Amino acid sequence: MRKQHVLGLLVLGAIALAGCSSEGGPSAENQPAPSTATVISPETTSSAEEPAEVPPEPVGALTVAERLQAAIPSVSSVTEVTENNDSNNLIGRPGQYMTAAWVADASADPTQTGIDGGAVVEVFANAEDAQSRSTYIQDTLRSMGPAFGTAYHYFDGSVLLRVSGVIVPSQAALYEQAFVG
């Protein structure tokens, strides 16, 4: 009886081995046809052949201000805003502008800094922060009334250009054209 039991186990083992290929996996006839579809898991963002896209370096406010100066004859100078001269004390703070520049325009008061001097370029981490800043300023100006000033606001992604309301609309249009070009 014991010999039959051992013999039975050997037969079962042989049958099990017969279903395997030489590589230890299922035989080719028992495998499903290979799939031609490529499955990309949520963790996979790019293939090994393609390098991942690197986001472009954000443009600095000074660069934008210098472009405005080159395109608008009434702009006499630009000043980079730093932690040491930022009258708003917002540069680099969470949700605020990362870089900024003042644009002095003869159509306003070029001896002043900030918006009073002509225009301000502010660059944010994202477009939502730029829009939030613009909304805050516009709402504040509206609530205080026109005696406290107005401003033109133009957007290019995460860049906000604020032009003083003392500048006439035709001059402000030059800013818009040079800015969004």
C-alpha positions as CSV (number, residue, x, y, z in Angstrom):
1,M,0.0,0.0,0.0
2,R,2.8,2.3,0.8
3,K,4.4,1.7,-2.6
4,Q,1.1,2.5,-4.3
5,H,0.9,5.8,-2.3
6,V,4.4,6.7,-3.3
7,L,3.7,5.7,-6.9
8,G,0.6,7.9,-7.0
9,L,2.5,10.9,-5.7
10,L,5.2,10.4,-8.4
11,V,2.5,10.2,-11.1
12,L,0.9,13.4,-9.7
13,G,4.3,15.1,-9.7
14,A,5.0,14.1,-13.2
15,I,1.6,15.4,-14.4
16,A,2.3,18.7,-12.6
17,L,5.7,19.0,-14.1
18,A,4.4,18.2,-17.6
19,G,2.3,21.4,-17.4
20,C,5.3,23.6,-16.8
21,S,7.8,24.9,-19.4
22,S,11.5,24.5,-18.9
23,E,11.6,28.0,-17.3
24,G,9.3,26.9,-14.5
25,G,6.2,28.8,-15.7
26,P,3.0,27.6,-17.4
27,S,3.4,26.0,-20.8
28,A,3.0,28.2,-23.8
29,E,-0.2,26.5,-24.8
30,N,-1.8,27.4,-21.4
31,Q,-0.8,31.1,-21.6
32,P,-3.1,33.8,-22.9
33,A,-2.1,35.6,-26.0
34,P,0.3,38.5,-25.3
35,S,-1.5,41.9,-25.0
36,T,-0.5,44.8,-27.3
37,A,-2.1,47.4,-25.0
38,T,0.2,49.4,-22.8
39,V,-1.1,50.0,-19.3
40,I,0.2,53.1,-17.6
41,S,-0.3,53.1,-13.8
42,P,-1.0,56.4,-12.1
43,E,2.6,56.4,-10.8
44,T,4.0,56.3,-14.3
45,T,4.3,59.7,-15.8
46,S,6.8,59.2,-18.7
47,S,8.5,56.3,-20.5
48,A,12.2,55.6,-20.1
49,E,12.9,56.9,-23.6
50,E,11.3,60.3,-23.0
51,P,12.8,62.7,-20.5
52,A,10.3,64.2,-18.1
53,E,9.3,67.8,-19.0
54,V,11.0,70.4,-16.9
55,P,8.8,73.4,-16.3
56,P,10.2,76.7,-17.7
57,E,11.9,79.0,-15.2
58,P,9.5,81.7,-14.3
59,V,10.2,85.1,-15.8
60,G,11.4,87.7,-13.4
61,A,9.6,91.0,-12.8
62,L,12.7,93.0,-13.7
63,T,12.9,91.3,-17.1
64,V,9.2,92.1,-17.8
65,A,9.7,95.7,-16.6
66,E,12.7,96.2,-18.9
67,R,10.7,94.9,-21.8
68,L,8.0,97.5,-21.0
69,Q,10.7,100.2,-20.8
70,A,12.1,99.3,-24.2
71,A,8.6,99.5,-25.8
72,I,7.0,102.5,-24.0
73,P,8.8,105.9,-24.6
74,S,7.4,107.5,-21.4
75,V,9.0,104.9,-19.1
76,S,12.1,106.5,-17.7
77,S,13.4,103.8,-15.4
78,V,12.7,100.5,-13.7
79,T,13.6,99.4,-10.1
80,E,13.8,95.9,-8.9
81,V,11.8,95.4,-5.6
82,T,13.8,93.6,-2.9
83,E,13.1,92.7,0.7
84,N,14.9,95.9,1.7
85,N,12.8,98.3,-0.4
86,D,9.4,96.6,-0.7
87,S,7.0,99.2,0.8
88,N,4.3,96.5,0.9
89,N,6.6,94.1,2.7
90,L,5.1,91.2,0.7
91,I,7.9,89.9,-1.4
92,G,8.5,86.2,-1.0
93,R,5.7,85.8,1.5
94,P,3.3,82.9,1.1
95,G,0.7,83.6,-1.6
96,Q,2.3,86.9,-2.5
97,Y,4.7,88.0,-5.3
98,M,8.0,86.3,-5.6
99,T,9.6,89.1,-7.6
100,A,8.4,92.6,-8.4
101,A,9.6,95.8,-10.2
102,W,8.5,99.4,-10.2
103,V,8.1,101.2,-13.5
104,A,8.6,105.0,-13.5
105,D,6.5,106.7,-16.1
106,A,6.5,110.4,-17.0
107,S,2.7,110.2,-17.4
108,A,2.3,109.5,-13.7
109,D,4.8,110.7,-11.0
110,P,8.1,109.1,-11.8
111,T,9.6,110.3,-8.6
112,Q,7.3,108.0,-6.6
113,T,7.8,104.3,-6.1
114,G,5.2,101.6,-6.7
115,I,2.0,102.2,-8.6
116,D,2.1,105.9,-7.9
117,G,5.2,106.1,-10.1
118,G,3.5,104.6,-13.1
119,A,3.2,100.8,-12.9
120,V,4.2,97.7,-11.0
121,V,5.1,94.2,-12.3
122,E,4.5,91.4,-9.8
123,V,5.4,87.7,-10.4
124,F,3.6,85.1,-8.4
125,A,4.1,81.3,-7.9
126,N,0.8,80.7,-9.8
127,A,-2.0,82.4,-11.7
128,E,-4.4,82.0,-8.8
129,D,-2.2,84.0,-6.4
130,A,-1.9,86.8,-9.1
131,Q,-5.7,86.9,-9.5
132,S,-6.2,86.9,-5.8
133,R,-3.9,89.9,-5.3
134,S,-5.6,91.8,-8.2
135,T,-9.1,91.1,-6.8
136,Y,-8.0,92.3,-3.3
137,I,-6.6,95.5,-4.7
138,Q,-9.6,96.2,-7.0
139,D,-12.1,95.5,-4.3
140,T,-10.3,97.8,-1.9
141,L,-10.1,100.6,-4.4
142,R,-13.8,100.2,-5.2
143,S,-14.8,100.2,-1.6
144,M,-12.8,103.4,-0.9
145,G,-14.2,105.3,-3.9
146,P,-12.5,106.9,-6.9
147,A,-10.8,109.5,-4.8
148,F,-8.4,106.8,-3.7
149,G,-7.4,105.9,-7.2
150,T,-7.9,103.3,-9.9
151,A,-5.6,100.9,-11.7
152,Y,-5.5,98.9,-14.8
153,H,-4.7,95.2,-14.2
154,Y,-3.3,92.9,-16.9
155,F,-2.4,89.2,-16.6
156,D,0.0,86.9,-18.3
157,G,-0.2,83.6,-16.4
158,S,1.3,84.2,-13.0
159,V,2.5,87.8,-13.8
160,L,0.3,90.7,-12.8
161,L,0.9,94.2,-14.4
162,R,-0.7,97.0,-12.4
163,V,-0.8,100.4,-14.2
164,S,-1.7,103.5,-12.4
165,G,-5.2,104.9,-13.1
166,V,-3.7,108.4,-13.6
167,I,-2.3,107.2,-16.9
168,V,-4.8,107.8,-19.7
169,P,-6.5,104.8,-21.3
170,S,-4.6,105.2,-24.6
171,Q,-1.2,105.1,-22.7
172,A,-2.4,102.1,-20.6
173,A,-3.2,100.3,-23.9
174,L,0.5,100.7,-24.8
175,Y,1.3,98.8,-21.5
176,E,-1.1,96.1,-22.3
177,Q,0.2,95.7,-25.9
178,A,3.8,95.6,-24.7
179,F,3.0,93.2,-21.9
180,V,0.9,90.6,-23.6
181,G,2.3,91.4,-27.0
